[in-house]
């Protein structure tokens, strides 16, 4: 086995060439010996390929190139030595052994020189080796590896591409000029846009842009190249053609000519970078014109007009401001304008202005400004931020409008409205306004309260009509009657309040306002809640009828009592008895009057009826029971009758006697509530039953039982009289409460 540490001359001498198609070395012809001797003395990689197999013989430099493929490649067919490029070498052998020559520059290969694939580039030169007969018998090859050079060139190209892309995407225009004649090497899109997309790369600037002659730019470039000093131009005008045959137009540019130096410090070219500011210059010129127009307009206005920079510093006022304040031009600039403000208004005005400047939002405030004569007058100050085409803040423009008269009129109107509102509230009056074009209502707060509605915005008249009870809707206006102006001017009707559902009486008066064409335009109205008046009126009518009815009943009762009392008795006795019965009746009437003749409490009726009796010997016990008018009167008469008889003949006629008056409530088997009332005497003289039935007994047994719709039982026990009333619990809703 051959060692890769031995020089090729030794290895070739020691190799067994008899095993190859070349035969023993001693038998090699002169052309082989000469070719091998040539490559062994060369310092660059060289190899010879012999015969159709391409038997390889190479030099030491090639061995270093082959790396791990050496020394196995020596004496081996080239196809076996480099199988990964076998087809390539087959083609070389075929071409060169046919008498041809070929070469390759930076040919890319993937070779396994180290056992793994690696990418490399080679310069290859192939030529035939001719034998004595003049026939090609081998291939003479020179191998030069250019991998480092190719990679460096590619890195450089990639860097240039990256720079080109950066230049291409740059917002400003860029060009790279090479040499003393300023030949265009690179231009970006913005530069091509500037010169009308002309193809100037490779051309000297004088040929590429001939319209620059006489404008000084050629001379500037020459000076930068010759002196190595950069040049900066600002807002410089230049005449450029948009195409080769077009008329030159004026553009404005900011730019720099920057000299580019080589490794030795010599200027080799110029880097051009700049911005086309033509639009900006046009905008600035238009803005200047606009400013002049604005100031002309502002000076013509009767209002105060002022302006400020984006920072909020006021720097211009029209003549109206100086005339009003009596100050000289410039005296109010920046923060000095606050001297015109009323001291009480300064803090708020400065704060609101500061917020507007910080946010860019609209500025609006009312404050007082001192006039030249010292008078303070109210002004409305407004300002808006003007912005440029990019939306950036440019300038504040503001006005001050004298509103002293309007403010005074507004205050007077507010005072008048306040007085009207207070008057309406005191009188319980609500006001409305109906716009007939929309049929919507505007109303005072008391209106919404009156109708039980929330004041949350416009409400149509139809919505209000829906609250009127159906029976009264014929009394109110309709959409048609409002439009024609035929609606009744006065009306009283009932509504069902939206918030409580209770019924209220409303009285309203309206007036129709007509437009210039005579057609109704608006309706104004005043409304008042007259529920209390209506209820009082209805109650007065009811009381009148009730009084008439009760007088008839009372007269009937008095007549019956008088007739029965005076029958079969002497005048004196009858007079006393009649007086007592009338007193009991009167006291019961007083009780009923306190409740407007609606009801009376049973306990109160008994207490009042027993006032003339020795109440210390009368016991009362029972629950709360409500009686109707007729039950109260008949019970009072019954108690008076029982008490009078007890004083004369019963328990109350002696000091030891007592009376127990008790009542209770219970529920019967059929579920109806029952009342039981009793009068029980004890401790009195022995009782004997009367031989005849007097009026008092008839009053108790018949009238009391009838008025209570129950039964009355009077028992004359020897120990004392007992009277028991059993009846259904009085129904105060019954219509049968009239006194019979």
Protein Blocks (a to p, Z undefined) as FASTA:
>chain_A
ZZfkbcfklmmmmpcfklpmnopfklpcfklmmmmmmmmmpcbdcdddehjkopacddfk
lmmmnmmmpcklgopafklmmmmlmmmmmmmmmmmmnopacddehiacdddfkopacddd
ddddddddddfkopafbdcdddddfklmmmmmmmmmmmmmmmmmmmmmpmbdcdddedjk
opafbdcfklmmmnoopafehiafklmmmmlgonlmmmmmmmmmmnopacddehiacddd
fbfkbccddddddddddddddfkopafbdcdddddfklmmmmmmmmmmmmmmmmmmmmmp
mbdcddddfkopafbdcfklmmmnopaehjlgcjlmmmmpcfklmmmmmmmmmmmmmnop
acddddddddfkopacdddddddddddfkopafbdcdddddfklmmmmmmmmmmmmmmmm
mmmmmnopacddddfklopacddfklmmmnopacebjcdfklmmmmpcfklmmmmccfkl
mmnopacfbdcdddddfklopacdddddddddddfkopafbdcdddddfklmmmmmmmmm
mmmmmmmmmmmmmmmmmmmmmmmmmgopafklmmmmmmmmmmmmmmmmmmmmmnoombcc
fklmmmmmmmmpcfklcccddddddddfklmmmmmmmmmmmmmmmmmmmmmlpmkbccdd
dddddddfkopacdddddddehiacddddfbdcfklmmmmmmmmmmnopaddddddfkbc
cdddddddddfkbcklbcZZ
